Amino acid sequence: MHSTHSENPDAVDVPVQRIRAVAGIGASAGGLKALEEFFGKLPSDTGMTFIVVQHLSPDFKSLMDEILSRFTNMNVVNTENGTILEPNTVYLIQPKKNLTVVDGHFVTSDMDREQIQRPVDLLFQSIAKSFGANAFGVVLSGTGSDGTAGVRAIYESGGITYAQLPDTAQFDGMPKNAIATDCINYILSPSEIAVSLWEHLNEPDGPSRREELTSEDLSGIRLVFSLLSDRHSIDFSGYKESTVARRLERRLHSRHCKSIQQYAELLRSDKAEVDTLYHDLLIGVTKFFRDTEAFFSLQSRINRMVAHLKPDEEFRIWVAGCASGEEAYTMAMIGTEAFERLGKEPRFKVLATDAHQGALDRAASGMFSAESLEFVSRQRQNRFFTPVSKTRYKVTPEIRRQIVFAQHNLIVDPPFTKIHVVTCRNMLIYFKPQAQNAAIASLHFSLEKDGLMMLGSSETPGKLQDEFETLDPTWRIYRKLRSLPVAIKSYEQLRAKEQAPRRLVNILNRDKPEQLSFTGLLDAYDLLLGEFVECGLLLDEQRNVLHVFGDASKYLQNTAGRFSGNLLRMIEGEARTTLGAALVRSAREPESKIVIRDVPFFVNGKIADTDVTVRMLHSAVQSAFVWFVELGVPDTKHNVVETEVRVARPGDQYDALEAELAFAKESLSATIEELETSNEELQSTNEELIASNEELQSTNQELHSVNEELYSVNAENHRKITELQEVTEDIENLLSSTDIGTLFVDENLYIRRFTPAATRYFNLVDHDIGRSLSSFTHSMVIEDLPEQLEIVLRSGKKFIREVDTINGERILLRVVPYISGSSRKGAIINILDLNAFRDEAQSAE
């Protein structure tokens, strides 16, 4: 959001308050106390917007706004459809409504009571989409798992997520389920969450995360890779830096580091943190038969392959990147059923590999939660799993013995051979293109001819597309066409070009205080170049200006429109044509120094004839080159071939223009190829986001059983309220119909209730409830009534006495203690008219 100003000079300029960030807060049972603690510790001028979504009963009016207003000075309002978000405001969801944020305003919709309700997830996902890195997600006390998909969305969009420390929650279901997603940055008490959130808002850069990685970030990431490789012997350099940066963010905040470089330095001395980061980078989240339709499509093809097996041939399946093992066991179940369908003895092996030994150990144990069996049919659950408890299941030995778990790095270690089916789902999207190519080449090598390969829904064979036939484009199932090996470079060869700059990074990151920092070293280079180069320009292959030496900027002209760093767009007139021809000639004669005399440049509105020298400089490591253009008197001391060229006048320019045009065509072709590559990378990023969205959608049905339980509890509460109302009415009728005068007083002798018959002896009316009994006169002839009442309250003993009234009536006065539980809470005074009682007894005889 940006401040806007009126274009009318006479209008009053009203500044629009800017929302620094938005925090979504999800809570359920026990959440009110947590919310009170949270807002009680939070300043009222944070500039932030808070949106509270609590599971509310649809049949009663909520008093949440009145309650929270006692703990914060911020405005607390109930949301309405179309309300625009304002800073320093707490917005509350209304009963029977779902709440989302779109384009800076609220959108409310009616809940469908027939559907599973996920109001916290809906809100979190909407603010993640709308605010990205400026979104905060807070999960407080409650039952069920509403909010788990939402915190994942906020975490993946770059926001910060919190969960209440389970030990401090009255109901820990929601916090525990949120923590289990591995997408929670901080696990704190409600008051500590408020303090931490306020600290994030006061960071110099604010809550937003940089969209692009700086050179310092990249240097820190590469140092992290080096430390991980030294300790765990796994090369993470094939991972996309942007993906690693997102996963580093959680550890970064938890260790209170301000930058990736600072966190990398921390890793040097903290080996336990290296282990934790290693686990976070390799953690996999999956379920049995996740994307059921994909496995159904694969199973039908496996059945046909098993039917055509030779009698002595073993069917081999490779699950690459098996994580915690669910997919490997899924393939074992499919294999077992395929052999049984043909009446054959199961003769197959599943090779389950992963780079993370900890994940393999968990997978090999065969113990899984009930949630991971969400997509497993009841028939398969009964056959392939043994319940250990209400929430834990163990796979049967029948399928466990068909699986071999082994540590294996797909892009570095040699592939397996004679594989009939290989699955590698949702792992390649985290790799750089060269690592993806190496992984696909490894999978291709392992497969037998006509073997099957299944990738994730957003992954493709890339450069090896021609080596596979697409069987199912939706679920990415491919068949290997040829058995000939593919000539493709290994991953080590593909990244060989990176070794020289990486060695430079390692040098710059050496842990010696006397070494120059990266910035200091660049400053030293600038000083050195400034000493030997008086006036010149450094250009890349596309003629973009990389560096300006001396006062060479005076020869460059600013142009209107979109800025371009291309040299020829910053030079006017004849100099542009001349210099363009010189660059073309330099490209054809890379060993020559092209010297051009008296080139006319526009300098400060005048034409200045200047000598120009053009040289091409080649990299000893890469095939790239740069141009060095020196302006002024050329230095001829270098031992290179020197070619002097006179400025071509208009009649002689055609050859130069033709040469420049040819070079421009070549450059355009190269630019088109580069754009196509960039487009492929953007497509890969888009597919990665689609995969994340599908993962979130897989939890849609999770709340069904929890909601049913809540509805049952709610119905039970309604029933009890109805019973209490009936009991209350019975008591009211009893008291109003009795002829016995009765008064209820508390321990301070304040009147709590009385019967109509009691007004015959005490001057009472309805609004006297709550007043002291000593304030009223009575018609009984008894002097020590107050003292007797005190004795009953202190001792708990009954007091009974026959007394007269001033009207000559004989009554029985009885005072007994009022017992609540095991303590005395007051007294009950009973007054019985003995004359009326005797008359009634005589008439009955």
C-alpha positions, 0 to 999 in steps of 0.5 A: 500500500502506498500513500496517495496525494491529491493532484488538486492543489486546493485539496486537503492532503490526508495521508493514508496510513500504511499497514506495515504487516498483517497477522492472522491469529487462529484459535479454538478451545482455550484460545480466549485466555491465550488471546488475552495474554497476547494482546496484553503484551502488545503495544497499541501503535504497531502499525499492524493489522490483526485478524482473529479467527476463532471457532465460534458456536453458530447459535450464540452471539459472541462477546469477543469484542467486549472481552478483548477491548479490556486488554488492548487500546486498539480498535476491536471490531467485527468484520463486515464484507468489504471492510478495508483493512486499517492499521492498529486494528483488531478484526474478529470473525463473525459466527457462521462466516468464513473470512478472507482478505482480497486486495486490501479488504475483507470478503465474508461468506456463509459457512456451509454446515454440510462441509468441513470448516477450515476458517483459519486455513482460509484466512492464512492462505488469503493473507499469504497470497495478498501480503507475502513476506509481510504476513504473520501466522499465529496458531494458539490453543485449540483442538483439531488441525485447522491452521496447518495448511495455512501456516504452510502457505504463509511459511512458503510465501516468506512470512513468519509463523508462530505456534503456542508452546503446547505446554502453555495451551489449555488444548494443544491439538492445533499448536501440535499439528501446526508444529508437525508441518515443520513450517513454524518459525517460533514455538513460544507462549502467547506473551512471548509471541507478542514480544517476538512479533514486535521485535520483527516489526522493529528490524531495520528492514521491516518484516519484508524479505528481500526478493533477490539474493545479494552477492553476500547472500550467495557467498553465505549460502555457498559457505553453508554448502561447504560446511554441510559437505564437510560434516555430512558428505553431501553436496547441496550445491545442486539445490536452487539458491532461492529454495535453500534461502527460504529454508534457511530463513527459519533457522536464521530467525530461530538463532537471531541472525541478521543475515545468511552470512552471519548464520554461516559464521555461526555454523562454523562453531555450532555442529549441532546447528549444522545437523539441525539444518541438514535435517531441515534441508532434507526433510520430506513430507508425504503420505501413502498413495498420495495423489491416488489417481497417479498410483492407479494409473501406474498400477495398471501399467505395472500389472501388464509388466508383471504379466510379461516377466520371464519365469526367473526374472525379478521385478525391480522398483527404485524409489528415489528420494523416499524420505520417510518411506510412505511411497516405498511401501506404497510401491511394495503394496502395488507390487504385491497385489500385481503378483497376486492378481496373476496367481504368482509368488511375489518376486520383486524388490523395492530399492528405497533410497534417500540422501538423509540417513535419519529419514531412512532409519525412520522409514525402515522402522515401519511405524507411521501415524494414522494421518499418513494412512488417509488415502489407504483403503480400509481393505489395504489397512487391514491387510498391510498394517497392524495397529499399535495404538489408536494413532500409530500403525506398523507395516506388516512383515509381508511388505517390509521384507520386499524393501531395501533401504539405502543411502544414495545421492541421486546426482552424485552416486552411480545409479542402479541397473536393471530397474523396471520402474523408477519413481522420483516425485517432487524432488527435482523441482528443488534442483538447479537445471544442471542437477536436474539433467544429471538426475534424469540421466541417472534415472534413464541409465538405470531403467531397462528398455520399456521401463517406466519412470514417474515424476512429480506433477510439475516435473519433466525429463527436460533435455532427455524428453526425446528418450521417453514416451509420455504415457500419462501427461497428467501424472508424468508417467514415461516409458524409456524408448531405447536401451542405448546409453545417453551421451550427457555430461555428469553433474560434476562436469556440468558444474565444472565452470563454477569451480573457479568462482567457488574457490574464490568464494572459499578464499574470501570466506576464510576464517582469518580476521586479517583477510580482506572482506569481499567488499574490501577486496573489490575496493582494492581492485577499483583503486588498482584499476583507477591507477592504470586506466585513466579513461575507459569502459568495460563491456560484456559480450552483449555490449553492456557497460560493466564498469566506467573508468575515470571520466569516461561517463562524459562521453555517454548520453542519457536517453529517454524511456526504459534504461539500457546499459548497452553502450551503443544506446548511450552514444549519439551520431557518427560515434555510435556507427564507428564504435559499433564497427570497431567492436565487430572487427575486434570480435573477428580479430580477437588478438588485435587492438583496434585503434580509431583516430578522431572519433567525433563524440558529443561532449557537453553539447559540443563535438570532441574528436577522441581516439578510441582503442578497442581490445577483446579480453578472454577468460582463461576459465570460461569461454566468455569474453569482455571488451575494453574500450579506452578513450583518449591517447592509446598506450602502445606498450602492450605486446599485441598486434595493433591495427589503426583505423581511420574514421569512416566518413558517410560514403565509406560506412556501408561495409561497417554497417553491414558488419554491425548488422550481421553481428546484431543478428547473431546477438539477437539469436543469442538473446532469444535463446537466453530468453527461452532458457529464462522462460523455462526457469520461470515455468519450473518455478510456476510448476513448483508453486502448483505442486505446493498448492496441491500439497495444501489441498491434500489436507482438505478432509482432515477436520471432518472427525474433529468437527463432528466431535465439536458438534456433539459437545455443543449439542450436549451443552445445549441439552444441559442448558435446557435441563438447567432451565427446567430445574430453575423453573421447577424451583421457582414454581416450588418457592412461589407455591409454598406457604412456608416463608423462606429466605436465602441469605449469604455469609454476609446476611445479604438476601439472595432469594425469598418466597412470597410467604416470607413477606408476611413476616419481613417487609420485602419486595422483589428489588430488595434482593442483594440488600442486607437483612439487617436493613429490614424490620420483621413482625416476629417477637425475637430479640436475638435474631441477628446473633442467632444468625451469626452463630449458625453461620460460624458454627453450622448448627441449626437454630429452631424456636417457637416465637410469637408475632406482633399479631399474636400468631404462633410460628416456628422459626428454623435457621439452617446453614446453606452448604455448597460443596463442603463449605458454608455459603450462607443460611436458610430461614424457614418460618412455619405458621403453627396455627395454620398448620394445626387448623389444617391438621384438625380439618384433615382429621 
